[in-house]
Amino acid sequence: MPPRLKLNKITKRYGNTVANNSISLEVMPGEILAILGENGAGKSTLMKVIFGSVVPDEGEIFFDGKPVQIRSPADARELGIAMVFQHFVLFETLTAKENILLGMPKGTDPDALEKEIIERSAHYGIEVDPNAVVNDLSMGERQRVEILRALLTNPKLLILDEPTSVLSPLALQAFFKTLRQLSSEGVSIIFITHKLNEIRELSDHCTVIRAGEVAANVNPKEHTEEQLAKLMIGNDLPEILPKPDIKPLPGLEVSFNGERVTFKSQYPLVGKISVPRGKIVGVAGISGNGQSDLMKAISGEVLLSKQAVKICGSAAGDLRVQHRRALGLRYIPEERLGEATVPEMSLEANTLLTSNLFLAKGFMRNKMIHRFTNSVIEKFKVKCGGSKAPADSLSGGNLQKYIVGRELLHNPKVLVLNQPTWGVDAGAAALIRNALIRQRSGGSALLVVSEELDELFEICDELVVMSEGKISPQVKAQAISVEEIGRWMSGLWPKTEDA
Ligand SMILES: Nc1ncnc2c1ncn2[C@@H]1O[C@H](COP(=O)(O)OP(=O)(O)OP(=O)(O)O)[C@@H](O)[C@H]1O
């Protein structure tokens, strides 16, 4: 039997960057191939080559034994290739169903499709509301739409570029079951993830890419996570820093009594969170349970009553973003391209966007912007073509390192982060987590929303869980187990007067 897909010496250059350097690999029918590599190693570029959204400079592609030219995603779809991108490609003003319809053959009946979406999403355990407008969905929910859209095309080869980064533990197990079932039916799967445990759970074959080249082909089940990390980054992972006790000062306090944050909000917000300076508080929960509303209310994107949000002791719930910044608050949203950065603008221009520090009497302080941006690049080991490179030329993980670094270098008293290490490789995630712990231990208050429980347990002093807009009681991270947090995610926490 010929391989489902064979790549022979694929090379793709961007200017002086060789994103893929003579990469060869094979995937057999029904095989699940994991691709591992640090941020910027060239994984996404290679997947885009297979999906036809990037045309390689050199190399050959064979599909089911035949040489093929994949010049566009339409060519790829014709062959039976489906891809779930790391950065979603959904139209925000359309509903989930309308987006899915766009990828289906002409003449597909929308009503029949809606039925199929409901049936298949229940079957695969990937919950999708066909009539939800994408703009109103969290990243996790959008990811579910993308995955379902790919599955509905009944592909022969399914490419998943970090599909699990914002899925809950329960959804993840259901999703893995689906992938194993698809593989047993002969569907080939190429799976990119930074989560080493997932690679070991799902796949017998892993290709490690380092600096655009194949560095190793291994059976991940025969290697520990530490060994896999070392293969990928060439070094051991840094240790996570200890968290010394810090004298608490007023940091961030939020208190909700059933406010609907926007007219589209699915759930009213109920409950309290208190994050003193010198502590990290984590918000666990499945995305789509009110976390984005919580972020909107804290960041100042939406104004509420004065007392709903307090920053360093000042009531700030009705203040606009720049006034909250002046009180010491900074915010890192989950959407990197579009919200945290303007994709086509340079890193320097993006540095200017989140601070007035770089303006003097209406003039831009270009030298200062240049120095600041370069210091982010250096301190956070951001791989990029310099401070003038456009944001969208950075790999996902490197862009995230830039965004986190940009906000941390302003030394905020209160920092709120949504999915801080989403799509970031194990080495870079450890770098970001340690930078957050350092910021806490330097006397800042940090509130971290993350679907990664391991991450929350690693860095947080205290935790809350969000379920259907309600916030659980706040507990010490050491005093609760992963299993219990899992139960709380369904809203099953012990009732108190407040929660
Ligand atoms: N459109 C582009 N223009 C210029 N350089 C690019 C472009 N796309 C990717 N690159 C560069 O090519 C290299 C490989 O990037 P790629 O996105 O393939 O990495 P990756 O392994 O998928 O990383 P990540 O895990 O962070 O997503 C990086 O150095 C990146 O900056």
The ligand as an SDF file (V2000), in Angstrom:
LIG
                    3D

 31 33  0  0  0  0  0  0  0  0999 V2000
    4.5090   34.7670    6.1800 N   0  0  0  0  0  0  0  0  0  0  0  0
    5.7360   34.7450    6.7240 C   0  0  0  0  0  0  0  0  0  0  0  0
    6.6460   35.7000    6.4600 N   0  0  0  0  0  0  0  0  0  0  0  0
    7.8880   35.6730    6.9930 C   0  0  0  0  0  0  0  0  0  0  0  0
    8.3370   34.6970    7.8220 N   0  0  0  0  0  0  0  0  0  0  0  0
    7.4880   33.7070    8.1240 C   0  0  0  0  0  0  0  0  0  0  0  0
    6.1440   33.6770    7.6050 C   0  0  0  0  0  0  0  0  0  0  0  0
    5.5220   32.5640    8.0890 N   0  0  0  0  0  0  0  0  0  0  0  0
    6.4310   31.9320    8.8720 C   0  0  0  0  0  0  0  0  0  0  0  0
    7.6050   32.6150    8.8880 N   0  0  0  0  0  0  0  0  0  0  0  0
    8.8350   32.2310    9.6270 C   0  0  0  0  0  0  0  0  0  0  0  0
    9.1250   30.8690    9.3410 O   0  0  0  0  0  0  0  0  0  0  0  0
    9.5700   30.1990   10.5310 C   0  0  0  0  0  0  0  0  0  0  0  0
    8.7000   28.9770   10.7850 C   0  0  0  0  0  0  0  0  0  0  0  0
    7.4060   29.4210   11.2040 O   0  0  0  0  0  0  0  0  0  0  0  0
    6.2050   28.4230   11.4980 P   0  0  0  0  0  0  0  0  0  0  0  0
    4.9790   29.2420   11.7500 O   0  0  0  0  0  0  0  0  0  0  0  0
    6.1320   27.4050   10.4290 O   0  0  0  0  0  0  0  0  0  0  0  0
    6.7140   27.7650   12.8580 O   0  0  0  0  0  0  0  0  0  0  0  0
    5.9660   26.7470   13.8400 P   0  0  0  0  0  0  0  0  0  0  0  0
    6.8930   25.6120   14.0640 O   0  0  0  0  0  0  0  0  0  0  0  0
    4.6320   26.4010   13.3170 O   0  0  0  0  0  0  0  0  0  0  0  0
    5.8600   27.6060   15.1630 O   0  0  0  0  0  0  0  0  0  0  0  0
    4.6870   27.6870   16.3030 P   0  0  0  0  0  0  0  0  0  0  0  0
    4.7500   26.4450   17.1010 O   0  0  0  0  0  0  0  0  0  0  0  0
    5.1100   28.8720   17.1370 O   0  0  0  0  0  0  0  0  0  0  0  0
    3.3950   27.9030   15.5980 O   0  0  0  0  0  0  0  0  0  0  0  0
    9.5540   31.2260   11.6540 C   0  0  0  0  0  0  0  0  0  0  0  0
   10.8590   31.7450   11.7970 O   0  0  0  0  0  0  0  0  0  0  0  0
    8.6080   32.2890   11.1400 C   0  0  0  0  0  0  0  0  0  0  0  0
    8.9390   33.5630   11.6780 O   0  0  0  0  0  0  0  0  0  0  0  0
  1  2  1  0
  2  3  1  0
  2  7  2  0
  3  4  2  0
  4  5  1  0
  5  6  2  0
  6  7  1  0
  6 10  1  0
  7  8  1  0
  8  9  2  0
  9 10  1  0
 10 11  1  0
 11 12  1  0
 11 30  1  0
 12 13  1  0
 13 14  1  0
 13 28  1  0
 14 15  1  0
 15 16  1  0
 16 17  2  0
 16 18  1  0
 16 19  1  0
 19 20  1  0
 20 21  2  0
 20 22  1  0
 20 23  1  0
 23 24  1  0
 24 25  2  0
 24 26  1  0
 24 27  1  0
 28 29  1  0
 28 30  1  0
 30 31  1  0
M  END
$$$$
